[in-house]
């Protein structure tokens, strides 16, 4: 599913897609494709979390297979994290510890990716170029690799010139405890946290530049 073009065209396109998915689900509630179509349509609503939640809840009621149920559960989990401080910490391949809490006062970008995922590697390459233009004193970029082999993770980061990013790679892939805790089920998934450590995006893989610029301009409140 894709909706592209000018803002008005994009809204019209995704409304058409959502309406089509809902009509199919209404006409064929017992068809296992109904929940899948609604879950896929919900991916267009990352900038409208309340609306996204409603579509996912409808899909959850119709889900007939375990795979679809897990996907919807993950999607709802991420929606619930939005706007909240989240306890995220991990050991890095650089032999240090990283946590969102330790970055208070800075905008934090956290990327979930894998060297075996061409879309996420391509995204990293593009984002890495933009990241070099960001003020190092105000933005932290970290990542979580779903590679089964740490060597593959290191090789990819080195090839892209991103070896200085604090990066976790447990080798557990999709079963990594942090990945499961946060409901990650697609790559790349790009979380961006504001200066207060609150999650402000469900997946900013497309609009990361605007989001980061906006968060950098915000003033952090004093205290905790």
N, C-alpha and C positions, 0 to 999 in steps of 0.2 A: 504494500500500500504506500502511495506517495502522494503528497499534495504540495505542489510547488507553484510559484508565480508571485504576483503582487499580493499584499495582505488581503484585500477583498476577495481576490480569486482563490487564495489559499483557504479562507474561511468557507467560501461557497463549496469548494471541492471537498473539504473534510466533512462539512455538514451533509453533503450528498452521500459520501461514503458511510457515515454513521447512520443516516436514515435508511440506506440500503441494508446495512447489517441488522438494524432493528426490525425492519420489515421482514427480512428472512427469518429472524428469530421468532417474531410474532406468528408467522405463518407455519413455521416448522420447529416448534419448541423441542420436539423429541430428537431432532437431527443433531448429531454431535458436532456438526459443522457450525451450528448456531453460536455456541459459546466461543469457538475459535475465532469466528468472524468478529464478534464483539470485542474479544480481547485484542485482536489485531487492530481494529478500528480505534481502540482506546489509546494506542501508541501515538495517535495524532493529537492527543490532548494533554501532553506534558506541561503545557503552559496554562491549562485549566484544570487544576487538580480536583476541584469539587465535582466537575462534570465527569472527569476521568473516573473518579471513585464510583459514581452512579452507574456508568457503563460497565465497569468491572463487577460491581455487585450484581447487576443483571446477568452478566456472563457466568458468575459463580453459581447462580441458581440453576442455570441450564447445563453446566458442565457435566459430561457423562463419563469422561475418562480421566485417569489419575494424572496423566501428563498435563492436560489442560488445567486441571484443578491446581496443580503445583505452580504452573505459570501464573495463574490468576492470583494465587496466594502471595507469590513473590511481588507481583505488580502492586497489590494492595499494601503490602508491607512497606514498599518504597514510598507510596503516597502518604502513609502515616508518619514517615520520618520527616517529611517536608516541613520546614519552618521550625524544626526542633534541634536542640543540641544533641548530638549522638556520640556515644562512647566508642570512638574508633581509635585503636592503637595496634601497632604491630612491630615486629622485629624486621629489620631490613637486610637486604643482601650486602649492604655496605657495613654490616656489623654495628648497627646503632639501633636505637628505639625511636619510633615516631608516634605521635598522637595528635589528633586535632586540637585537643585542649591546650597543648603546649604552643600552639600557633595563634593564640588569642591576639587580636589586633591586626592580623594579616588575613588577606583573602587566600583561601586554600582550594586548590583544584586537585581532586582525587580521581584518577583514571583507572578503570578496570579493563584489562586487555590481555592478549596472549600472542606470542610470536607465531603460533600456528593459525592465527586468525588474520587473513589478508586485510579485511576491512579495518580492523583495529590498528594494524601496523601502518596502513596508509594514512589513517587519521592521526596517529602519533607523529608521523613525518610532517604533515601539514601543521599540526598544532605546535610542534617543536620549533618551527620557524617563527611562529607568532610569539611563542613563550619567550624567546630571546629579546623581544622588544619590551617586555614587562619589567617594571621596577623590582629588582631582586629584593629590596628591603621591604616590599609591601605584599608580595605574592609568593606563596609556597606551592610548588607542584610536586605531588607524590603519586605513586601508582601501585597497583596490586596486579601482579601477573598471574594468570591462570595456567602458565606453562607447567608441565609435569617435570621438566628438567630445568634446574636453575641455570645451567649452561646456555640453554636456548634463550632464556630471558636476558641474560647478560649479553649474549651475542647480538640480540636485536637492539638493545639499548645502545651498545657500543657503535653499531652500524649507523644508528640515527643520531649519534652524538648526544645522548640523553642519560649517560651513565651516572650523572650527579643527582638525578632524581631519587629521593628516598623511595625504595621499592621493596615490596614484600613478594616473596615467591615460596610458598609452603610446599609446592609440589602436589597439592591435593586437588588442583583443578577446580571444577565446579563444586566439589565437596569441601572446599576450604571453609572453615568455620566463619570467617568474616564475610565471605561471599554469601553464605547461606543466611547469616544474621541480617544482612542488608537487602536480601531479596534480589541479588544480581542474577539476571538470566539472559543478558544480551551483551555483546561487545561491539564497539566500545561503549561502556557506560561512564558518563562523566558527571561526577558530583562536584558542585561548587559550594563552598561554605563561606558565609560572610565573616566579618571581623569579630563577631560574637560567637562564632563556632556553630551557627545554625545552618542547616542544609537549605539551600535556596533553589536548587534545580533537581529535577528527576532524571534528566539526561540532557546535558548541554552540548552534545557533540556537534550541533549545527550552529547554535547561537552563543557559543562561549565568549566570543569577543565582546559582544554587547553586554552580556551578564557581568563579565569581569570588570569592564569599564564602569558599569553602574555601581557595583559593590565597592570598587576602589574610591568612588566619589562619596560614598556614605561615611558618615562619622560614627565611630564606635562609641557606645555609651561607656561611661566610667563605672567601675565596679563590676560585680558579677551577679 
